[in-house]
Amino acid sequence: MIEHPANPDEELPAPELPSHDKPLAPGLYLVATPIGNLEDITLRALRVLRSVDRIACEDTRQTAKLLGHFGIRTPTVSYHTHNETTRASELIEALKADGRIAVVSDAGMPGIADPGATIAAEAIAAGITVYPIPGANAALSALIASGLNAERFAFHGFLPSKEGQRRTTLEALRTIIASATEPATHILYETPHRIVDALADIVDLFGPTQRIVLARELTKLHEEFLRGTAAELLATIRARPSIRGEMVLLIDGTPAAAPPTSEATHLTLADEVAHLMRAESLTEKDALKRVAKARNIGKSEAYREWQRSQPRKR
């Protein structure tokens, strides 16, 4: 709560700022770094990176560019996906001896689709203080400018690179959205060489009218937001001669409106299948699978009942 002075001409006291002369406390510092624009680094992050004993980097070469730009000479050590487990153990030993270590990824917040979670968990288990140093994050930056629901959201990391696994992930997500009672936004990361296939799968599994947003080159010179239906964005991306920059893909998770019901109205299996095909653009096969599962009956039984409801061909 801000207290206003009785005299409007009287100045409020300046807020108390942390002393830069105070030594940095021992512990593990998870430091967010810029995702594009170097101005996104915080003053606190710079102070921590200058003051720690070592900086554990996802890629020491990438971090060297950042440190060089700000004149920081703190020693660095590699800490990436392939050595995360063994290197975490080494760093924990240094932290137990009252060391001060910062962890950074190439861009964004450590532990969010990047190394960092393993050493944070081990440090906590060892009784070591873990300090989050907040800053830029691609998922949240994309979310707040997407125009989609920002009150409820879920982050799913990178989509699998293999087609079968990617489609399985998207099918599971479709089920989550269909069974939701409240709107939410689902956030995914994707790479330039896989984005066309991912969008094609969304068109196929969610339907061409599924509302999505694609955020590209966040905070950089060519930052771009594409908003529209899955079919529109797929056509836009396919028409481009090349695609660059890692991307954030956001899927609108607003549940489809349920068909009208009343105590006097009993929906038949055929009614439910027809509604799903119309409201969610599902194929006959996918709609039948959904209804069969909801009614706890076999797919063959559901198919036979659906067939009996169809007009006979003469």
C-alpha positions as CSV (number, residue, x, y, z in Angstrom):
1,M,0.0,0.0,0.0
2,I,1.4,3.4,-1.0
3,E,0.9,6.2,1.6
4,H,0.4,9.7,0.2
5,P,1.9,12.6,2.1
6,A,-0.5,15.0,3.8
7,N,1.2,17.9,2.0
8,P,0.9,17.3,-1.8
9,D,4.1,19.3,-2.3
10,E,6.0,17.0,0.0
11,E,8.0,14.3,-1.8
12,L,7.6,10.6,-1.0
13,P,10.8,9.0,0.3
14,A,12.7,7.0,-2.4
15,P,12.2,3.3,-2.3
16,E,15.0,1.3,-0.6
17,L,17.2,-0.3,-3.2
18,P,19.5,-3.3,-2.6
19,S,23.1,-2.4,-1.7
20,H,25.5,-3.3,-4.5
21,D,28.3,-3.3,-1.9
22,K,26.7,-6.2,0.0
23,P,28.4,-9.5,-0.9
24,L,26.3,-12.0,-2.8
25,A,25.0,-14.7,-0.6
26,P,26.1,-18.3,-1.2
27,G,23.7,-20.4,-3.3
28,L,22.5,-21.3,-6.7
29,Y,21.3,-18.5,-9.0
30,L,19.0,-19.4,-11.9
31,V,19.5,-16.3,-14.2
32,A,17.3,-15.4,-17.1
33,T,19.1,-14.1,-20.1
34,P,17.8,-12.2,-23.2
35,I,15.9,-14.1,-25.8
36,G,16.9,-11.7,-28.5
37,N,17.2,-8.0,-27.5
38,L,20.1,-7.5,-25.1
39,E,18.3,-4.7,-23.4
40,D,16.0,-7.3,-21.8
41,I,18.6,-8.4,-19.3
42,T,18.0,-7.0,-15.8
43,L,20.3,-5.0,-13.6
44,R,20.0,-7.7,-11.0
45,A,21.0,-10.3,-13.5
46,L,24.1,-8.4,-14.5
47,R,25.1,-7.9,-10.8
48,V,24.7,-11.6,-10.1
49,L,26.7,-12.7,-13.2
50,R,29.5,-10.3,-12.1
51,S,29.5,-11.5,-8.5
52,V,29.2,-15.3,-8.6
53,D,32.2,-17.6,-8.5
54,R,31.3,-19.4,-11.7
55,I,28.6,-19.4,-14.4
56,A,27.3,-22.8,-15.7
57,C,26.3,-22.3,-19.3
58,E,24.3,-24.3,-21.8
59,D,26.8,-23.1,-24.4
60,T,29.9,-21.3,-23.2
61,R,30.5,-19.8,-26.6
62,Q,27.0,-18.3,-26.7
63,T,27.2,-17.0,-23.2
64,A,30.7,-15.5,-23.9
65,K,29.1,-13.1,-26.4
66,L,26.6,-11.9,-23.7
67,L,29.3,-11.5,-21.1
68,G,31.7,-9.8,-23.5
69,H,29.0,-7.3,-24.4
70,F,28.6,-6.3,-20.8
71,G,32.3,-6.5,-19.8
72,I,31.8,-9.5,-17.4
73,R,34.8,-11.7,-16.8
74,T,33.4,-14.4,-14.5
75,P,34.7,-17.9,-15.3
76,T,32.3,-20.2,-17.1
77,V,31.8,-23.9,-17.3
78,S,29.6,-26.0,-19.6
79,Y,26.3,-27.3,-18.3
80,H,24.1,-28.8,-21.1
81,T,21.7,-31.6,-21.8
82,H,24.5,-34.2,-22.4
83,N,26.5,-33.5,-19.2
84,E,23.7,-32.2,-17.0
85,T,23.7,-35.1,-14.5
86,T,27.4,-35.4,-13.9
87,R,28.1,-31.7,-14.0
88,A,25.3,-31.0,-11.5
89,S,27.0,-33.3,-9.0
90,E,30.3,-31.3,-9.3
91,L,28.5,-28.0,-8.9
92,I,26.6,-29.2,-5.9
93,E,29.8,-30.0,-4.2
94,A,31.1,-26.4,-4.8
95,L,27.8,-25.0,-3.5
96,K,28.0,-27.1,-0.3
97,A,31.3,-25.3,0.3
98,D,29.4,-22.0,0.3
99,G,30.0,-21.4,-3.4
100,R,28.0,-19.0,-5.5
101,I,27.1,-20.4,-8.9
102,A,24.8,-19.0,-11.6
103,V,23.1,-21.2,-14.2
104,V,22.2,-19.7,-17.6
105,S,20.7,-21.1,-20.8
106,D,21.4,-19.7,-24.3
107,A,18.3,-17.6,-24.0
108,G,15.4,-17.3,-21.6
109,M,14.9,-18.9,-18.2
110,P,17.0,-22.0,-17.1
111,G,14.8,-25.1,-16.7
112,I,12.1,-24.0,-19.1
113,A,12.8,-26.3,-22.1
114,D,16.5,-25.8,-21.2
115,P,18.9,-27.3,-18.6
116,G,18.5,-26.1,-15.1
117,A,15.8,-28.1,-13.4
118,T,18.1,-31.0,-12.4
119,I,20.6,-28.9,-10.5
120,A,17.8,-26.9,-8.9
121,A,16.2,-30.1,-7.6
122,E,19.6,-31.4,-6.3
123,A,20.4,-28.1,-4.7
124,I,17.1,-28.0,-2.8
125,A,17.6,-31.7,-1.7
126,A,21.0,-30.7,-0.4
127,G,19.7,-27.8,1.6
128,I,21.2,-25.2,-0.7
129,T,19.4,-21.9,-1.3
130,V,18.1,-21.5,-4.9
131,Y,17.5,-17.9,-6.1
132,P,15.4,-17.3,-9.2
133,I,16.6,-14.2,-11.1
134,P,13.6,-13.4,-13.4
135,G,13.7,-12.0,-16.9
136,A,12.8,-12.8,-20.5
137,N,10.9,-15.9,-21.4
138,A,9.6,-16.7,-24.9
139,A,6.5,-18.6,-23.8
140,L,5.1,-15.9,-21.6
141,S,6.2,-13.1,-23.9
142,A,4.2,-14.8,-26.7
143,L,1.2,-15.4,-24.5
144,I,0.6,-11.8,-23.3
145,A,0.7,-10.5,-26.9
146,S,-1.2,-13.3,-28.5
147,G,-4.7,-12.1,-27.8
148,L,-5.6,-15.5,-26.4
149,N,-6.6,-16.4,-22.8
150,A,-3.8,-15.5,-20.4
151,E,-5.6,-16.3,-17.1
152,R,-5.3,-20.1,-17.7
153,F,-2.5,-21.6,-19.7
154,A,-0.3,-24.7,-20.0
155,F,3.2,-24.9,-21.3
156,H,4.1,-28.2,-23.1
157,G,7.7,-27.5,-24.3
158,F,8.9,-28.6,-27.8
159,L,6.7,-30.8,-29.9
160,P,8.3,-34.2,-30.6
161,S,10.4,-34.3,-33.7
162,K,9.0,-37.6,-35.0
163,E,5.7,-37.5,-36.8
164,G,4.0,-40.3,-34.9
165,Q,5.0,-38.9,-31.5
166,R,4.0,-35.4,-32.5
167,R,0.6,-36.5,-33.6
168,T,0.1,-38.5,-30.4
169,T,1.0,-35.4,-28.4
170,L,-1.5,-33.2,-30.4
171,E,-4.2,-35.9,-30.1
172,A,-3.8,-35.9,-26.3
173,L,-3.9,-32.1,-26.3
174,R,-7.1,-32.2,-28.3
175,T,-8.7,-34.5,-25.8
176,I,-7.7,-32.2,-22.9
177,I,-9.3,-29.2,-24.7
178,A,-12.4,-31.2,-25.5
179,S,-12.9,-32.2,-21.9
180,A,-12.1,-28.8,-20.4
181,T,-14.8,-26.8,-18.6
182,E,-12.8,-23.5,-18.7
183,P,-10.9,-21.8,-21.6
184,A,-7.2,-22.0,-21.5
185,T,-4.2,-21.4,-23.9
186,H,-1.8,-24.2,-24.7
187,I,1.8,-23.1,-25.5
188,L,4.4,-25.1,-27.5
189,Y,7.8,-24.5,-28.9
190,E,8.6,-25.4,-32.5
191,T,11.5,-25.1,-34.9
192,P,11.5,-23.6,-38.5
193,H,12.1,-26.9,-40.3
194,R,9.2,-28.7,-38.5
195,I,6.6,-25.9,-38.3
196,V,4.9,-26.7,-41.6
197,D,4.3,-30.3,-40.6
198,A,3.2,-29.3,-37.1
199,L,0.6,-26.9,-38.6
200,A,-0.6,-29.5,-41.1
201,D,-1.1,-31.9,-38.2
202,I,-3.1,-29.3,-36.3
203,V,-5.3,-28.7,-39.3
204,D,-5.9,-32.4,-39.6
205,L,-6.5,-33.2,-35.9
206,F,-8.1,-30.0,-34.7
207,G,-9.8,-28.9,-37.9
208,P,-9.0,-26.0,-40.3
209,T,-10.9,-23.4,-38.2
210,Q,-8.9,-24.0,-35.0
211,R,-7.7,-20.7,-33.6
212,I,-4.0,-20.4,-33.2
213,V,-1.2,-17.9,-32.9
214,L,2.4,-18.2,-34.1
215,A,5.1,-15.9,-32.6
216,R,8.4,-15.7,-34.3
217,E,11.7,-14.0,-33.6
218,L,10.5,-12.6,-30.3
219,T,12.2,-9.4,-29.1
220,K,14.3,-9.3,-32.3
221,L,14.4,-7.0,-35.2
222,H,12.0,-9.1,-37.3
223,E,9.6,-10.0,-34.5
224,E,6.3,-11.3,-35.9
225,F,2.9,-12.5,-34.7
226,L,0.6,-14.5,-37.0
227,R,-2.9,-14.8,-35.7
228,G,-5.8,-16.7,-37.3
229,T,-7.1,-20.2,-38.1
230,A,-4.8,-23.2,-38.4
231,A,-5.6,-23.4,-42.2
232,E,-4.8,-19.7,-42.7
233,L,-1.5,-19.8,-40.9
234,L,-0.5,-23.0,-42.7
235,A,-1.2,-21.4,-46.0
236,T,0.8,-18.3,-45.0
237,I,3.9,-20.3,-43.8
238,R,3.8,-22.6,-46.9
239,A,3.8,-19.6,-49.2
240,R,7.1,-18.3,-47.8
241,P,10.4,-19.3,-49.5
242,S,12.1,-19.7,-46.2
243,I,11.3,-19.7,-42.5
244,R,13.7,-18.6,-39.8
245,G,13.8,-18.2,-36.0
246,E,12.5,-20.5,-33.3
247,M,8.8,-20.2,-32.8
248,V,6.1,-20.2,-30.1
249,L,2.9,-21.9,-31.1
250,L,-0.2,-21.1,-29.1
251,I,-3.4,-23.1,-29.4
252,D,-6.7,-21.6,-28.2
253,G,-8.2,-24.1,-25.7
254,T,-11.7,-22.7,-25.5
255,P,-14.0,-25.7,-25.3
256,A,-16.5,-26.1,-28.1
257,A,-20.1,-25.2,-27.1
258,A,-22.0,-28.3,-26.1
259,P,-25.1,-29.2,-28.0
260,P,-28.4,-28.0,-26.4
261,T,-29.9,-30.6,-24.0
262,S,-32.8,-30.8,-21.7
263,E,-34.4,-33.4,-19.4
264,A,-36.8,-34.2,-22.2
265,T,-34.1,-34.5,-24.8
266,H,-31.9,-37.5,-25.0
267,L,-29.0,-37.3,-27.4
268,T,-28.4,-40.4,-29.5
269,L,-25.0,-41.6,-30.4
270,A,-25.6,-40.3,-33.9
271,D,-26.5,-36.9,-32.5
272,E,-23.2,-36.8,-30.6
273,V,-21.1,-37.9,-33.5
274,A,-22.7,-35.4,-35.8
275,H,-22.2,-32.6,-33.3
276,L,-18.5,-33.4,-32.9
277,M,-18.0,-33.5,-36.6
278,R,-19.7,-30.2,-37.0
279,A,-18.4,-28.3,-33.9
280,E,-14.8,-29.6,-33.9
281,S,-14.3,-30.5,-37.5
282,L,-13.5,-34.1,-36.5
283,T,-13.5,-36.9,-39.0
284,E,-16.2,-39.5,-38.7
285,K,-13.6,-42.0,-37.3
286,D,-12.3,-39.6,-34.7
287,A,-15.8,-38.5,-33.6
288,L,-16.9,-42.2,-33.3
289,K,-13.8,-43.0,-31.1
290,R,-14.5,-40.0,-28.9
291,V,-18.2,-41.0,-28.4
292,A,-17.4,-44.6,-27.9
293,K,-14.9,-43.7,-25.1
294,A,-17.4,-41.3,-23.5
295,R,-20.2,-44.0,-23.5
296,N,-17.8,-46.7,-22.4
297,I,-18.6,-48.9,-25.4
298,G,-16.4,-50.6,-28.0
299,K,-15.5,-48.8,-31.2
300,S,-17.1,-51.6,-33.3
301,E,-20.4,-51.3,-31.4
302,A,-20.3,-47.5,-31.8
303,Y,-19.7,-47.9,-35.5
304,R,-22.6,-50.3,-36.0
305,E,-25.0,-48.0,-34.2
306,W,-23.8,-45.1,-36.3
307,Q,-24.3,-47.1,-39.5
308,R,-27.8,-48.1,-38.4
309,S,-28.7,-44.4,-38.0
310,Q,-27.6,-43.5,-41.5
311,P,-30.1,-43.3,-44.4
312,R,-30.0,-46.4,-46.5
313,K,-28.8,-46.1,-50.0
314,R,-31.3,-47.2,-52.6
